[in-house]
Amino acid sequence: LKCERPVFRRKGTEKPITTPAPFNVLDNSLADVSLLAGLLVDKFQFHLPLYRQHQRIQQAGITVSRSTLTNLVKRAIDLLRPVVDAQTDNVLRSRVLAMDETP
């Protein structure tokens, strides 16, 4: 991935002005939220293995290693761990843990 940011210089000034770097959820990574969300949704909702996602990404002309995709998924899951823990705690603290609503 390549990130290009314009650099400007006002007349009569020496200091260049550039746009701020885009916010990244993962440190030291160019992967943005949409890529991470797409990987997780394809993997866990649509049961698409990473090797097939890798093939699809390569067919689109993007070069990325399968191990990079694996690491991105692991790091995204680590980011979501507090949400999962909070949901689990909420369920376990509720009065009803299971319910059969069959008539």
C-alpha positions in Angstrom: 0.0 0.0 0.0 1.1 3.5 -0.7 0.0 6.6 1.1 0.6 9.9 -0.8 0.1 13.2 0.9 0.4 16.6 -0.8 3.1 19.0 0.4 2.5 22.8 0.0 4.7 25.8 0.5 3.3 29.3 0.9 5.1 32.1 -1.1 7.7 33.7 1.0 7.9 31.0 3.6 10.5 28.2 4.0 8.4 25.8 6.0 6.4 23.2 4.0 2.9 22.4 4.9 1.6 18.9 4.6 -1.7 17.2 5.4 -1.7 15.1 8.5 -1.1 11.3 8.2 -4.3 9.2 8.1 -5.3 7.7 11.4 -4.5 4.0 11.6 -6.1 1.7 14.1 -3.0 -0.5 14.2 0.4 1.0 14.9 3.1 0.7 12.2 0.5 -0.5 9.7 -1.1 1.0 6.6 -4.1 -1.3 7.0 -7.2 0.8 7.6 -10.4 -0.1 9.4 -12.2 -1.1 6.2 -9.6 -3.7 5.3 -9.6 -5.1 8.8 -13.4 -5.2 8.9 -13.5 -6.8 5.5 -11.1 -9.5 6.5 -13.0 -10.3 9.7 -16.4 -10.3 8.1 -15.3 -12.5 5.2 -13.5 -14.9 7.6 -16.1 -15.2 10.4 -19.4 -14.3 8.8 -18.9 -15.8 5.4 -16.5 -18.5 6.4 -14.0 -17.5 3.7 -10.5 -18.8 4.7 -7.6 -16.4 4.6 -5.9 -18.3 1.8 -9.0 -17.7 -0.4 -9.1 -14.1 0.6 -5.4 -13.9 -0.3 -6.2 -15.3 -3.8 -8.9 -12.8 -4.3 -6.7 -9.9 -3.2 -3.9 -11.1 -5.5 -6.4 -11.3 -8.4 -7.2 -7.6 -7.7 -3.5 -6.8 -8.3 -2.6 -6.2 -4.7 0.6 -7.8 -3.5 0.4 -8.9 0.2 1.7 -12.0 1.9 -0.6 -14.5 3.5 1.3 -14.2 6.8 0.6 -10.4 6.7 -3.2 -11.1 6.4 -2.9 -13.6 9.3 -1.1 -11.0 11.4 -3.7 -8.3 10.6 -6.5 -10.6 11.6 -4.8 -11.5 14.9 -4.2 -7.9 15.7 -7.8 -6.9 14.8 -9.1 -9.6 17.1 -6.8 -8.3 19.9 -8.4 -4.9 19.4 -11.9 -6.3 19.7 -11.1 -8.4 22.8 -12.3 -5.7 25.3 -15.7 -5.6 23.5 -16.0 -9.4 23.6 -15.1 -9.4 27.3 -17.6 -6.7 28.1 -20.4 -8.5 26.3 -19.5 -11.8 28.0 -19.6 -10.1 31.4 -23.0 -8.5 30.6 -24.5 -11.8 29.6 -23.1 -13.6 32.7 -24.5 -10.9 35.0 -28.0 -11.1 33.5 -30.8 -12.9 35.3 -31.5 -15.2 32.3 -28.6 -17.0 30.7 -30.7 -19.2 28.3 -34.2 -19.2 27.2 -36.4 -21.5 25.1 -39.1 -19.5 23.5 -40.7 -22.4 21.8 -44.6 -22.2 22.0 
